[in-house]
């Protein structure tokens, strides 16, 4: 193992000479100092990760999906109501995220964050990326709505009735008790 110091921090290299599967494989660990912008971006992304794990936020998002998924179909044509629902989603969920970040991150500026985000798209993946792009990319939003609707239909088909969910009226019996459920989807 070798440690080299440079103007970029400490780099540690290790050659795995004894391992037949990893002959001459080199791992490099670099410790670089971050710019204030890097630190701010990492803090904001960390807070968004915390938020999407928050029960209150998830309940708010799930309620929105439950109230509106019935309007979405997997057709090529997009109905006007989709745009209205998307605009409502952006207003409600983005406002919730902005309020949370303004409270949790000193110096948070939404415009500055979205500029950083455009320059660092490759640094954000998974659920965070889906959430953030659902505000600006209608196709991502529609996919989220269709996915939610599909999940709800599967639950109904398995007899897991969601009578607490708004707009999901189910009449009938469980498939295991003599017939398929009836509802509106």
C-alpha positions in Angstrom: 0.0 0.0 0.0 1.3 3.4 -0.9 0.1 6.8 0.3 0.9 9.8 -1.9 0.2 13.4 -1.0 -0.6 15.9 -3.6 -2.4 19.2 -3.9 -5.6 17.3 -4.3 -5.4 15.5 -1.0 -4.1 12.0 0.0 -4.3 9.2 -2.4 -4.0 5.6 -1.1 -3.2 2.9 -3.6 -3.1 -0.8 -3.0 -2.1 -3.5 -5.4 -3.7 -6.9 -4.8 -0.8 -9.1 -5.9 -1.8 -12.3 -4.0 -5.4 -12.4 -5.1 -5.7 -14.3 -8.4 -9.1 -12.6 -9.2 -7.8 -9.2 -8.6 -4.2 -9.3 -9.9 -2.9 -5.8 -10.4 -6.2 -4.3 -9.5 -5.7 -0.9 -8.0 -8.1 0.9 -5.8 -7.7 4.6 -5.4 -9.2 6.5 -2.5 -8.9 10.3 -2.7 -9.7 12.8 -0.1 -10.3 16.2 -1.6 -11.4 19.4 0.0 -14.9 20.4 -1.1 -15.9 23.8 -2.2 -18.6 25.6 -0.3 -20.9 24.9 -3.3 -20.1 21.1 -3.1 -20.8 21.1 0.6 -24.1 23.0 0.2 -25.2 20.6 -2.6 -24.4 17.6 -0.5 -26.3 19.0 2.5 -29.4 19.7 0.4 -29.4 16.3 -1.2 -28.9 14.7 2.3 -31.9 16.7 3.6 -34.0 15.7 0.6 -33.1 12.0 1.3 -34.3 12.6 4.9 -37.5 14.2 3.7 -38.4 11.4 1.3 -38.1 9.0 4.2 -40.4 11.1 6.4 -43.8 9.6 7.1 -45.6 13.0 6.9 -44.1 13.7 3.4 -44.9 10.2 2.2 -48.5 10.5 3.4 -48.9 13.8 1.7 -47.5 12.4 -1.6 -49.5 9.1 -1.3 -52.7 11.1 -0.6 -52.1 13.2 -3.7 -51.6 10.1 -5.8 -54.6 8.4 -4.4 -56.8 11.4 -5.1 -55.6 11.8 -8.6 -54.4 8.5 -10.1 -57.9 7.6 -11.3 -57.7 10.3 -14.0 -54.6 8.7 -15.6 -54.6 6.1 -18.3 -51.7 4.5 -20.2 -52.7 6.0 -23.5 -50.4 7.9 -25.9 -52.8 10.9 -25.7 -52.4 13.2 -22.6 -55.6 14.7 -21.4 -55.8 18.3 -20.3 -56.6 17.3 -16.8 -53.2 15.7 -16.5 -51.6 19.1 -16.9 -53.9 20.6 -14.2 -53.0 17.7 -11.8 -49.3 18.1 -12.6 -49.4 21.8 -11.9 -51.2 21.1 -8.6 -48.6 18.5 -7.7 -45.7 20.8 -8.4 -47.3 23.6 -6.4 -48.1 21.4 -3.3 -45.1 19.1 -3.2 -42.5 21.6 -4.3 -43.8 24.1 -1.7 -43.5 21.4 0.9 -39.9 20.6 -0.1 -38.9 24.3 -0.3 -40.3 25.1 3.1 -38.6 22.0 4.6 -35.2 23.0 3.0 -35.5 26.6 4.1 -36.0 25.5 7.6 -33.3 22.8 7.7 -30.6 24.3 5.5 -29.2 27.7 6.4 -28.7 29.8 3.3 -30.8 27.5 1.1 -31.7 29.3 -2.2 -34.0 27.3 -4.6 -32.7 29.0 -7.7 -29.1 28.3 -6.7 -29.9 24.7 -5.9 -31.6 24.1 -9.3 -28.6 25.6 -11.0 -26.3 23.2 -9.1 -28.6 20.4 -9.9 -28.5 21.0 -13.7 -24.7 20.9 -13.5 -24.6 17.8 -11.4 -27.3 15.6 -12.8 -25.0 12.6 -12.8 -24.5 12.9 -9.0 -28.2 12.4 -8.1 -29.9 9.0 -8.7 -32.8 6.9 -7.7 -35.8 8.2 -5.8 -34.4 11.7 -5.3 -33.8 12.1 -9.0 -37.4 10.8 -9.8 -38.9 13.2 -7.2 -37.0 16.2 -8.5 -37.6 15.5 -12.2 -41.3 14.9 -11.6 -41.6 18.7 -11.2 -40.1 19.5 -14.5 -40.5 16.4 -16.6 -44.2 15.6 -17.2 -43.4 12.1 -18.5 -41.7 11.2 -15.2 -44.8 12.5 -13.3 -47.2 10.6 -15.5 -45.1 7.4 -15.0 -45.3 7.9 -11.2 -49.1 8.3 -11.4 -49.5 5.3 -13.6 -47.2 3.2 -11.3 -49.2 4.2 -8.3 -52.5 3.4 -10.0 -51.1 0.0 -11.1 -50.0 -0.8 -7.5 -53.4 0.1 -6.2 -55.1 -2.1 -8.8 -52.9 -5.0 -7.8 -53.7 -4.5 -4.1 -57.4 -4.5 -5.0 -57.1 -7.7 -7.0 -55.4 -9.4 -4.1 -58.2 -8.4 -1.8 -56.3 -5.6 0.1 -59.1 -3.0 0.0 -58.0 0.5 0.5 -61.3 1.9 1.9 -59.3 4.7 3.7 -58.0 6.0 0.4 -60.1 8.8 -1.2 -61.6 8.2 -4.6 -61.2 4.5 -4.4 -64.7 3.1 -4.0 -64.8 -0.7 -4.0 -68.0 -2.8 -4.0 -68.0 -6.5 -4.0 -66.3 -9.4 -2.4 -62.7 -10.6 -2.1 -61.6 -12.7 -5.1 -61.0 -15.6 -2.6 -64.6 -15.3 -1.4 -66.5 -15.8 -4.6 -65.8 -13.0 -7.1 -63.6 -10.2 -8.3 -63.9 -6.8 -6.6 -65.7 -4.1 -8.5 -64.6 -0.5 -8.3 -63.7 2.4 -10.5 -60.2 2.4 -12.1 
